[in-house]
Amino acid sequence: MPDAEDVRRIALSLPDTTEKTAWNMPTFRVAGKMFATLPEDETSIAVRCPKEERDELVLAEPEKFWIAGHEAQFAWVRARLEALDGEDELRDVLADSWRQAAPTRLLDAHPRLGLPAGG
């Protein structure tokens, strides 16, 4: 089961990522733009996710993903760390969120980062 230290290690391994405390919790930013947070006593993560995909994730796997009430109008989803299928899924979730926040120069420099294998 991934934990907060796994989130931190994986997030900080992504290009141009920094950690900054905001709202009394760790947040992770690419080129200054937030792509992940560690809320709920660091037992879950909040990541960027297009609303259509987010709604599908929550319906398909409600034990794993949910939408926090104060984030409902934004393109963010929460994931319970204990419900993720190990570090590979955590890495995929974080890298996908990183892609949504990363500037074009980083996306161009890392074209496969965060994309599904074989996609």
VEXZAZA-737036 format. One record per residue: residue number from 1; residue in three letters; x, y, z of N, C-alpha, C in turn. Coordinates in Angstrom, 2 decimals, decimal comma, padded with zeros to 5 digits, always signed. Layout:
N
node num=NUM&residu=Ala&n_east=X&n_north=Y&n_up=Z&ca_east=X&ca_north=Y&ca_up=Z&c_east=X&c_north=Y&c_up=Z $
...
end
This chain:
119
node num=1&residu=Met&n_east=+000,85&n_north=-001,19&n_up=+000,00&ca_east=+000,00&ca_north=+000,00&ca_up=+000,00&c_east=+000,89&c_north=+001,24&c_up=+000,00 $
node num=2&residu=Pro&n_east=+000,69&n_north=+002,13&n_up=-000,95&ca_east=+001,47&ca_north=+003,37&ca_up=-000,98&c_east=+001,15&c_north=+004,25&c_up=+000,24 $
node num=3&residu=Asp&n_east=+002,14&n_north=+005,04&n_up=+000,65&ca_east=+001,90&ca_north=+005,97&ca_up=+001,75&c_east=+002,39&c_north=+007,36&c_up=+001,35 $
node num=4&residu=Ala&n_east=+002,32&n_north=+008,29&n_up=+002,29&ca_east=+002,67&ca_north=+009,68&ca_up=+002,01&c_east=+004,12&c_north=+009,82&c_up=+001,54 $
node num=5&residu=Glu&n_east=+005,02&n_north=+009,03&n_up=+002,08&ca_east=+006,42&ca_north=+009,11&ca_up=+001,65&c_east=+006,58&c_north=+008,64&c_up=+000,20 $
node num=6&residu=Asp&n_east=+005,78&n_north=+007,65&n_up=-000,21&ca_east=+005,79&ca_north=+007,23&ca_up=-001,61&c_east=+005,29&c_north=+008,35&c_up=-002,51 $
node num=7&residu=Val&n_east=+004,23&n_north=+009,02&n_up=-002,08&ca_east=+003,69&ca_north=+010,15&ca_up=-002,85&c_east=+004,78&c_north=+011,20&c_up=-003,02 $
node num=8&residu=Arg&n_east=+005,41&n_north=+011,54&n_up=-001,92&ca_east=+006,46&ca_north=+012,57&ca_up=-001,94&c_east=+007,61&c_north=+012,15&c_up=-002,86 $
node num=9&residu=Arg&n_east=+008,11&n_north=+010,95&n_up=-002,73&ca_east=+009,24&ca_north=+010,46&ca_up=-003,52&c_east=+008,90&c_north=+010,45&c_up=-005,01 $
node num=10&residu=Ile&n_east=+007,73&n_north=+009,93&n_up=-005,36&ca_east=+007,34&ca_north=+009,84&ca_up=-006,77&c_east=+007,06&c_north=+011,23&c_up=-007,35 $
node num=11&residu=Ala&n_east=+006,31&n_north=+012,04&n_up=-006,61&ca_east=+005,99&ca_north=+013,39&ca_up=-007,11&c_east=+007,27&c_north=+014,19&c_up=-007,35 $
node num=12&residu=Leu&n_east=+008,19&n_north=+014,14&n_up=-006,39&ca_east=+009,41&ca_north=+014,93&ca_up=-006,52&c_east=+010,37&c_north=+014,38&c_up=-007,57 $
node num=13&residu=Ser&n_east=+010,12&n_north=+013,15&n_up=-008,04&ca_east=+010,94&ca_north=+012,59&ca_up=-009,11&c_east=+010,50&c_north=+013,10&c_up=-010,49 $
node num=14&residu=Leu&n_east=+009,32&n_north=+013,71&n_up=-010,56&ca_east=+008,81&ca_north=+014,24&ca_up=-011,82&c_east=+009,52&c_north=+015,55&c_up=-012,14 $
node num=15&residu=Pro&n_east=+009,79&n_north=+015,82&n_up=-013,41&ca_east=+010,56&ca_north=+017,01&ca_up=-013,79&c_east=+010,00&c_north=+018,33&c_up=-013,26 $
node num=16&residu=Asp&n_east=+010,91&n_north=+019,16&n_up=-012,77&ca_east=+010,62&ca_north=+020,52&ca_up=-012,32&c_east=+009,55&c_north=+020,58&c_up=-011,23 $
node num=17&residu=Thr&n_east=+009,50&n_north=+019,54&n_up=-010,38&ca_east=+008,51&ca_north=+019,49&ca_up=-009,31&c_east=+009,12&c_north=+019,93&c_up=-007,99 $
node num=18&residu=Thr&n_east=+008,33&n_north=+020,70&n_up=-007,24&ca_east=+008,73&ca_north=+021,14&ca_up=-005,91&c_east=+007,60&c_north=+020,85&c_up=-004,94 $
node num=19&residu=Glu&n_east=+007,95&n_north=+020,80&n_up=-003,65&ca_east=+006,96&ca_north=+020,63&ca_up=-002,60&c_east=+006,83&c_north=+021,94&c_up=-001,84 $
node num=20&residu=Lys&n_east=+005,60&n_north=+022,31&n_up=-001,54&ca_east=+005,34&ca_north=+023,54&ca_up=-000,79&c_east=+004,15&c_north=+023,30&c_up=+000,13 $
node num=21&residu=Thr&n_east=+004,25&n_north=+023,73&n_up=+001,37&ca_east=+003,12&ca_north=+023,61&ca_up=+002,29&c_east=+002,14&c_north=+024,74&c_up=+002,01 $
node num=22&residu=Ala&n_east=+000,88&n_north=+024,37&n_up=+001,84&ca_east=-000,21&ca_north=+025,33&ca_up=+001,64&c_east=-001,45&c_north=+024,75&c_up=+002,32 $
node num=23&residu=Trp&n_east=-002,24&n_north=+025,58&n_up=+002,93&ca_east=-003,44&ca_north=+025,12&ca_up=+003,66&c_east=-003,07&c_north=+024,04&c_up=+004,68 $
node num=24&residu=Asn&n_east=-001,91&n_north=+024,17&n_up=+005,28&ca_east=-001,43&ca_north=+023,24&ca_up=+006,30&c_east=-001,25&c_north=+021,81&c_up=+005,80 $
node num=25&residu=Met&n_east=-000,94&n_north=+021,66&n_up=+004,51&ca_east=-000,69&ca_north=+020,32&ca_up=+003,96&c_east=+000,36&c_north=+020,41&c_up=+002,87 $
node num=26&residu=Pro&n_east=+001,03&n_north=+019,30&n_up=+002,61&ca_east=+002,00&ca_north=+019,28&ca_up=+001,50&c_east=+001,28&c_north=+019,40&c_up=+000,16 $
node num=27&residu=Thr&n_east=+001,84&n_north=+020,24&n_up=-000,72&ca_east=+001,35&ca_north=+020,33&ca_up=-002,09&c_east=+002,55&c_north=+020,16&c_up=-003,02 $
node num=28&residu=Phe&n_east=+002,28&n_north=+019,65&n_up=-004,20&ca_east=+003,34&ca_north=+019,41&ca_up=-005,18&c_east=+003,01&c_north=+020,20&c_up=-006,43 $
node num=29&residu=Arg&n_east=+004,04&n_north=+020,89&n_up=-006,95&ca_east=+003,84&ca_north=+021,82&ca_up=-008,05&c_east=+004,87&c_north=+021,58&c_up=-009,15 $
node num=30&residu=Val&n_east=+004,42&n_north=+021,71&n_up=-010,38&ca_east=+005,33&ca_north=+021,65&ca_up=-011,53&c_east=+005,40&c_north=+023,06&c_up=-012,10 $
node num=31&residu=Ala&n_east=+006,62&n_north=+023,57&n_up=-012,18&ca_east=+006,83&ca_north=+024,94&ca_up=-012,66&c_east=+005,90&c_north=+025,92&c_up=-011,93 $
node num=32&residu=Gly&n_east=+005,68&n_north=+025,68&n_up=-010,64&ca_east=+004,88&ca_north=+026,56&ca_up=-009,81&c_east=+003,39&c_north=+026,30&c_up=-009,81 $
node num=33&residu=Lys&n_east=+002,91&n_north=+025,37&n_up=-010,64&ca_east=+001,48&ca_north=+025,09&ca_up=-010,76&c_east=+001,15&c_north=+023,78&c_up=-010,02 $
node num=34&residu=Met&n_east=+000,19&n_north=+023,85&n_up=-009,10&ca_east=-000,13&ca_north=+022,70&ca_up=-008,26&c_east=-000,74&c_north=+021,55&c_up=-009,06 $
node num=35&residu=Phe&n_east=-000,25&n_north=+020,32&n_up=-008,78&ca_east=-000,83&ca_north=+019,14&ca_up=-009,42&c_east=-001,20&c_north=+018,04&c_up=-008,42 $
node num=36&residu=Ala&n_east=-000,80&n_north=+018,16&n_up=-007,16&ca_east=-001,17&ca_north=+017,15&ca_up=-006,17&c_east=-001,07&c_north=+017,74&c_up=-004,77 $
node num=37&residu=Thr&n_east=-001,93&n_north=+017,24&n_up=-003,87&ca_east=-001,87&ca_north=+017,60&ca_up=-002,46&c_east=-002,02&c_north=+016,33&c_up=-001,63 $
node num=38&residu=Leu&n_east=-001,60&n_north=+016,42&n_up=-000,37&ca_east=-001,73&ca_north=+015,31&ca_up=+000,57&c_east=-002,64&c_north=+015,73&c_up=+001,73 $
node num=39&residu=Pro&n_east=-003,97&n_north=+015,75&n_up=+001,51&ca_east=-004,90&ca_north=+016,13&ca_up=+002,58&c_east=-005,24&c_north=+014,93&c_up=+003,48 $
node num=40&residu=Glu&n_east=-006,24&n_north=+015,09&n_up=+004,33&ca_east=-006,75&ca_north=+014,00&ca_up=+005,19&c_east=-005,65&c_north=+013,27&c_up=+005,94 $
node num=41&residu=Asp&n_east=-004,85&n_north=+014,02&n_up=+006,67&ca_east=-003,78&ca_north=+013,40&ca_up=+007,45&c_east=-002,88&c_north=+012,52&c_up=+006,59 $
node num=42&residu=Glu&n_east=-002,71&n_north=+012,91&n_up=+005,35&ca_east=-001,83&ca_north=+012,24&ca_up=+004,39&c_east=-002,22&c_north=+010,78&c_up=+004,12 $
node num=43&residu=Thr&n_east=-003,54&n_north=+010,49&n_up=+004,17&ca_east=-004,03&ca_north=+009,15&ca_up=+003,85&c_east=-004,64&c_north=+009,11&c_up=+002,45 $
node num=44&residu=Ser&n_east=-004,70&n_north=+010,27&n_up=+001,80&ca_east=-005,24&ca_north=+010,34&ca_up=+000,45&c_east=-004,44&c_north=+011,38&c_up=-000,32 $
node num=45&residu=Ile&n_east=-004,67&n_north=+011,42&n_up=-001,63&ca_east=-004,10&ca_north=+012,48&ca_up=-002,45&c_east=-005,22&c_north=+013,13&c_up=-003,23 $
node num=46&residu=Ala&n_east=-005,02&n_north=+014,39&n_up=-003,54&ca_east=-005,91&ca_north=+015,11&ca_up=-004,45&c_east=-005,08&c_north=+015,42&c_up=-005,68 $
node num=47&residu=Val&n_east=-005,63&n_north=+015,10&n_up=-006,85&ca_east=-004,91&ca_north=+015,30&ca_up=-008,11&c_east=-005,85&c_north=+015,92&c_up=-009,15 $
node num=48&residu=Arg&n_east=-005,23&n_north=+016,54&n_up=-010,14&ca_east=-005,99&ca_north=+017,08&ca_up=-011,26&c_east=-006,60&c_north=+015,94&c_up=-012,07 $
node num=49&residu=Cys&n_east=-007,83&n_north=+016,15&n_up=-012,51&ca_east=-008,50&ca_north=+015,14&ca_up=-013,33&c_east=-009,66&c_north=+015,82&c_up=-014,06 $
node num=50&residu=Pro&n_east=-009,69&n_north=+015,75&n_up=-015,40&ca_east=-010,82&ca_north=+016,35&ca_up=-016,12&c_east=-012,14&c_north=+015,87&c_up=-015,53 $
node num=51&residu=Lys&n_east=-013,11&n_north=+016,77&n_up=-015,42&ca_east=-014,36&ca_north=+016,44&ca_up=-014,75&c_east=-015,05&c_north=+015,20&c_up=-015,32 $
node num=52&residu=Glu&n_east=-015,05&n_north=+015,03&n_up=-016,64&ca_east=-015,71&ca_north=+013,87&ca_up=-017,24&c_east=-015,04&c_north=+012,57&c_up=-016,77 $
node num=53&residu=Glu&n_east=-013,71&n_north=+012,56&n_up=-016,81&ca_east=-012,96&ca_north=+011,37&ca_up=-016,37&c_east=-013,13&c_north=+011,16&c_up=-014,87 $
node num=54&residu=Arg&n_east=-013,13&n_north=+012,25&n_up=-014,14&ca_east=-013,27&ca_north=+012,18&ca_up=-012,68&c_east=-014,59&c_north=+011,51&c_up=-012,31 $
node num=55&residu=Asp&n_east=-015,66&n_north=+011,94&n_up=-012,96&ca_east=-016,97&ca_north=+011,37&ca_up=-012,65&c_east=-017,01&c_north=+009,88&c_up=-012,97 $
node num=56&residu=Glu&n_east=-016,39&n_north=+009,50&n_up=-014,07&ca_east=-016,33&ca_north=+008,07&ca_up=-014,44&c_east=-015,51&c_north=+007,28&c_up=-013,43 $
node num=57&residu=Leu&n_east=-014,39&n_north=+007,83&n_up=-012,98&ca_east=-013,56&ca_north=+007,15&ca_up=-011,97&c_east=-014,35&c_north=+006,91&c_up=-010,69 $
node num=58&residu=Val&n_east=-015,03&n_north=+007,95&n_up=-010,23&ca_east=-015,78&ca_north=+007,85&ca_up=-008,98&c_east=-016,90&c_north=+006,82&c_up=-009,09 $
node num=59&residu=Leu&n_east=-017,59&n_north=+006,79&n_up=-010,22&ca_east=-018,66&ca_north=+005,81&ca_up=-010,42&c_east=-018,10&c_north=+004,39&c_up=-010,52 $
node num=60&residu=Ala&n_east=-016,97&n_north=+004,23&n_up=-011,19&ca_east=-016,39&ca_north=+002,90&ca_up=-011,41&c_east=-015,72&c_north=+002,35&c_up=-010,15 $
node num=61&residu=Glu&n_east=-015,07&n_north=+003,22&n_up=-009,38&ca_east=-014,30&ca_north=+002,75&ca_up=-008,21&c_east=-014,51&c_north=+003,68&c_up=-007,01 $
node num=62&residu=Pro&n_east=-015,74&n_north=+003,72&n_up=-006,46&ca_east=-016,02&ca_north=+004,65&ca_up=-005,36&c_east=-015,23&c_north=+004,35&c_up=-004,09 $
node num=63&residu=Glu&n_east=-014,75&n_north=+003,14&n_up=-003,94&ca_east=-013,94&ca_north=+002,81&ca_up=-002,76&c_east=-012,54&c_north=+003,41&c_up=-002,87 $
node num=64&residu=Lys&n_east=-012,16&n_north=+003,79&n_up=-004,07&ca_east=-010,82&ca_north=+004,33&ca_up=-004,34&c_east=-010,85&c_north=+005,84&c_up=-004,57 $
node num=65&residu=Phe&n_east=-011,81&n_north=+006,34&n_up=-005,35&ca_east=-011,85&ca_north=+007,75&ca_up=-005,75&c_east=-013,12&c_north=+008,42&c_up=-005,25 $
node num=66&residu=Trp&n_east=-013,01&n_north=+009,70&n_up=-004,91&ca_east=-014,18&ca_north=+010,49&ca_up=-004,54&c_east=-013,89&c_north=+011,97&c_up=-004,80 $
node num=67&residu=Ile&n_east=-014,95&n_north=+012,74&n_up=-004,76&ca_east=-014,85&ca_north=+014,19&ca_up=-005,00&c_east=-015,15&c_north=+014,90&c_up=-003,69 $
node num=68&residu=Ala&n_east=-014,20&n_north=+015,68&n_up=-003,22&ca_east=-014,42&ca_north=+016,47&ca_up=-002,00&c_east=-015,40&c_north=+017,60&c_up=-002,33 $
node num=69&residu=Gly&n_east=-016,32&n_north=+017,85&n_up=-001,43&ca_east=-017,35&ca_north=+018,85&ca_up=-001,67&c_east=-016,82&c_north=+020,20&c_up=-002,11 $
node num=70&residu=His&n_east=-015,76&n_north=+020,69&n_up=-001,45&ca_east=-015,24&ca_north=+022,01&ca_up=-001,79&c_east=-014,44&c_north=+022,02&c_up=-003,09 $
node num=71&residu=Glu&n_east=-014,22&n_north=+020,84&n_up=-003,69&ca_east=-013,50&ca_north=+020,75&ca_up=-004,96&c_east=-014,41&c_north=+020,36&c_up=-006,12 $
node num=72&residu=Ala&n_east=-015,70&n_north=+020,21&n_up=-005,87&ca_east=-016,63&ca_north=+019,70&ca_up=-006,88&c_east=-016,65&c_north=+020,55&c_up=-008,15 $
node num=73&residu=Gln&n_east=-016,49&n_north=+021,86&n_up=-008,02&ca_east=-016,54&ca_north=+022,72&ca_up=-009,20&c_east=-015,21&c_north=+022,76&c_up=-009,94 $
node num=74&residu=Phe&n_east=-014,18&n_north=+022,14&n_up=-009,37&ca_east=-012,85&ca_north=+022,14&ca_up=-010,00&c_east=-012,53&c_north=+020,76&c_up=-010,57 $
node num=75&residu=Ala&n_east=-011,56&n_north=+020,69&n_up=-011,44&ca_east=-011,18&ca_north=+019,42&ca_up=-012,07&c_east=-010,14&c_north=+018,69&c_up=-011,21 $
node num=76&residu=Trp&n_east=-010,58&n_north=+018,27&n_up=-010,01&ca_east=-009,73&ca_north=+017,55&ca_up=-009,07&c_east=-010,50&c_north=+016,34&c_up=-008,56 $
node num=77&residu=Val&n_east=-009,76&n_north=+015,29&n_up=-008,21&ca_east=-010,35&ca_north=+014,09&ca_up=-007,62&c_east=-009,45&c_north=+013,64&c_up=-006,47 $
node num=78&residu=Arg&n_east=-010,03&n_north=+012,97&n_up=-005,50&ca_east=-009,28&ca_north=+012,42&ca_up=-004,39&c_east=-009,12&c_north=+010,91&c_up=-004,60 $
node num=79&residu=Ala&n_east=-008,01&n_north=+010,39&n_up=-004,12&ca_east=-007,76&ca_north=+008,93&ca_up=-004,16&c_east=-007,26&c_north=+008,49&c_up=-002,79 $
node num=80&residu=Arg&n_east=-007,86&n_north=+007,43&n_up=-002,26&ca_east=-007,43&ca_north=+006,86&ca_up=-000,99&c_east=-006,16&c_north=+006,04&c_up=-001,25 $
node num=81&residu=Leu&n_east=-005,07&n_north=+006,40&n_up=-000,56&ca_east=-003,80&ca_north=+005,71&ca_up=-000,78&c_east=-003,92&c_north=+004,21&c_up=-000,52 $
node num=82&residu=Glu&n_east=-004,63&n_north=+003,82&n_up=+000,54&ca_east=-004,73&ca_north=+002,40&ca_up=+000,87&c_east=-005,49&c_north=+001,59&c_up=-000,18 $
node num=83&residu=Ala&n_east=-006,29&n_north=+002,26&n_up=-001,02&ca_east=-007,07&ca_north=+001,57&ca_up=-002,04&c_east=-006,34&c_north=+001,46&c_up=-003,39 $
node num=84&residu=Leu&n_east=-005,24&n_north=+002,21&n_up=-003,55&ca_east=-004,52&ca_north=+002,15&ca_up=-004,83&c_east=-003,82&c_north=+000,80&c_up=-004,99 $
node num=85&residu=Asp&n_east=-003,68&n_north=+000,39&n_up=-006,25&ca_east=-003,03&ca_north=-000,88&ca_up=-006,56&c_east=-001,52&c_north=-000,71&c_up=-006,62 $
node num=86&residu=Gly&n_east=-000,94&n_north=-000,33&n_up=-005,50&ca_east=+000,51&ca_north=-000,24&ca_up=-005,39&c_east=+001,11&c_north=+001,02&c_up=-006,00 $
node num=87&residu=Glu&n_east=+002,43&n_north=+001,03&n_up=-006,01&ca_east=+003,18&ca_north=+002,19&ca_up=-006,48&c_east=+002,98&c_north=+002,48&c_up=-007,97 $
node num=88&residu=Asp&n_east=+002,76&n_north=+001,45&n_up=-008,76&ca_east=+002,56&ca_north=+001,68&ca_up=-010,20&c_east=+001,33&c_north=+002,54&c_up=-010,45 $
node num=89&residu=Glu&n_east=+000,23&n_north=+002,23&n_up=-009,77&ca_east=-000,97&ca_north=+003,05&ca_up=-009,95&c_east=-000,76&c_north=+004,45&c_up=-009,39 $
node num=90&residu=Leu&n_east=-000,10&n_north=+004,55&n_up=-008,25&ca_east=+000,20&ca_north=+005,86&ca_up=-007,69&c_east=+001,04&c_north=+006,68&c_up=-008,67 $
node num=91&residu=Arg&n_east=+002,05&n_north=+006,08&n_up=-009,25&ca_east=+002,92&ca_north=+006,77&ca_up=-010,22&c_east=+002,09&c_north=+007,23&c_up=-011,43 $
node num=92&residu=Asp&n_east=+001,19&n_north=+006,37&n_up=-011,91&ca_east=+000,34&ca_north=+006,73&ca_up=-013,05&c_east=-000,56&c_north=+007,92&c_up=-012,73 $
node num=93&residu=Val&n_east=-001,17&n_north=+007,89&n_up=-011,55&ca_east=-002,08&ca_north=+008,96&ca_up=-011,14&c_east=-001,33&c_north=+010,28&c_up=-011,01 $
node num=94&residu=Leu&n_east=-000,17&n_north=+010,24&n_up=-010,37&ca_east=+000,62&ca_north=+011,47&ca_up=-010,19&c_east=+001,15&c_north=+011,99&c_up=-011,52 $
node num=95&residu=Ala&n_east=+001,65&n_north=+011,11&n_up=-012,36&ca_east=+002,20&ca_north=+011,54&ca_up=-013,66&c_east=+001,10&c_north=+012,12&c_up=-014,55 $
node num=96&residu=Asp&n_east=-000,09&n_north=+011,53&n_up=-014,51&ca_east=-001,20&ca_north=+012,06&ca_up=-015,30&c_east=-001,56&c_north=+013,47&c_up=-014,83 $
node num=97&residu=Ser&n_east=-001,60&n_north=+013,67&n_up=-013,52&ca_east=-001,91&ca_north=+014,98&ca_up=-012,97&c_east=-000,80&c_north=+015,98&c_up=-013,31 $
node num=98&residu=Trp&n_east=+000,45&n_north=+015,52&n_up=-013,24&ca_east=+001,60&ca_north=+016,37&ca_up=-013,60&c_east=+001,45&c_north=+016,87&c_up=-015,03 $
node num=99&residu=Arg&n_east=+001,07&n_north=+015,99&n_up=-015,96&ca_east=+000,89&ca_north=+016,38&ca_up=-017,37&c_east=-000,14&c_north=+017,49&c_up=-017,52 $
node num=100&residu=Gln&n_east=-001,18&n_north=+017,45&n_up=-016,71&ca_east=-002,23&ca_north=+018,45&ca_up=-016,82&c_east=-001,80&c_north=+019,82&c_up=-016,33 $
node num=101&residu=Ala&n_east=-000,78&n_north=+019,86&n_up=-015,48&ca_east=-000,31&ca_north=+021,13&ca_up=-014,93&c_east=+000,97&c_north=+021,62&c_up=-015,59 $
node num=102&residu=Ala&n_east=+001,72&n_north=+020,72&n_up=-016,21&ca_east=+003,04&ca_north=+021,07&ca_up=-016,74&c_east=+002,94&c_north=+022,02&c_up=-017,94 $
node num=103&residu=Pro&n_east=+003,90&n_north=+022,94&n_up=-018,02&ca_east=+003,93&ca_north=+023,83&ca_up=-019,19&c_east=+004,37&c_north=+023,07&c_up=-020,44 $
node num=104&residu=Thr&n_east=+004,07&n_north=+023,62&n_up=-021,59&ca_east=+004,36&ca_north=+022,99&ca_up=-022,87&c_east=+005,83&c_north=+022,60&c_up=-023,00 $
node num=105&residu=Arg&n_east=+006,73&n_north=+023,44&n_up=-022,51&ca_east=+008,17&ca_north=+023,13&ca_up=-022,65&c_east=+008,51&c_north=+021,81&c_up=-021,96 $
node num=106&residu=Leu&n_east=+007,88&n_north=+021,51&n_up=-020,83&ca_east=+008,14&ca_north=+020,25&ca_up=-020,13&c_east=+007,44&c_north=+019,08&c_up=-020,82 $
node num=107&residu=Leu&n_east=+006,23&n_north=+019,32&n_up=-021,30&ca_east=+005,52&ca_north=+018,27&ca_up=-022,04&c_east=+006,30&c_north=+017,89&c_up=-023,30 $
node num=108&residu=Asp&n_east=+006,85&n_north=+018,88&n_up=-023,97&ca_east=+007,65&ca_north=+018,62&ca_up=-025,17&c_east=+008,93&c_north=+017,87&c_up=-024,83 $
node num=109&residu=Ala&n_east=+009,52&n_north=+018,18&n_up=-023,68&ca_east=+010,77&ca_north=+017,53&ca_up=-023,26&c_east=+010,55&c_north=+016,11&c_up=-022,74 $
node num=110&residu=His&n_east=+009,33&n_north=+015,81&n_up=-022,29&ca_east=+009,00&ca_north=+014,50&ca_up=-021,71&c_east=+007,69&c_north=+013,99&c_up=-022,32 $
node num=111&residu=Pro&n_east=+007,67&n_north=+013,71&n_up=-023,62&ca_east=+006,41&ca_north=+013,42&ca_up=-024,31&c_east=+005,70&c_north=+012,16&c_up=-023,85 $
node num=112&residu=Arg&n_east=+006,37&n_north=+011,21&n_up=-023,26&ca_east=+005,72&ca_north=+009,96&ca_up=-022,85&c_east=+005,32&c_north=+009,94&c_up=-021,37 $
node num=113&residu=Leu&n_east=+005,84&n_north=+010,88&n_up=-020,60&ca_east=+005,58&ca_north=+010,89&ca_up=-019,16&c_east=+004,10&c_north=+011,06&c_up=-018,87 $
node num=114&residu=Gly&n_east=+003,53&n_north=+010,12&n_up=-018,14&ca_east=+002,14&ca_north=+010,20&ca_up=-017,75&c_east=+001,15&c_north=+009,66&c_up=-018,77 $
node num=115&residu=Leu&n_east=+001,65&n_north=+009,18&n_up=-019,91&ca_east=+000,75&ca_north=+008,59&ca_up=-020,91&c_east=+000,67&c_north=+007,09&c_up=-020,67 $
node num=116&residu=Pro&n_east=-000,48&n_north=+006,47&n_up=-020,96&ca_east=-000,60&ca_north=+005,02&ca_up=-020,79&c_east=+000,44&c_north=+004,28&c_up=-021,63 $
node num=117&residu=Ala&n_east=+000,94&n_north=+003,20&n_up=-021,10&ca_east=+001,90&ca_north=+002,38&ca_up=-021,84&c_east=+001,22&c_north=+001,88&c_up=-023,12 $
node num=118&residu=Gly&n_east=+001,90&n_north=+002,00&n_up=-024,23&ca_east=+001,35&ca_north=+001,57&ca_up=-025,50&c_east=+000,38&c_north=+002,56&c_up=-026,11 $
node num=119&residu=Gly&n_east=+000,17&n_north=+003,71&n_up=-025,43&ca_east=-000,79&ca_north=+004,69&ca_up=-025,93&c_east=-000,17&c_north=+005,81&c_up=-026,69 $
end
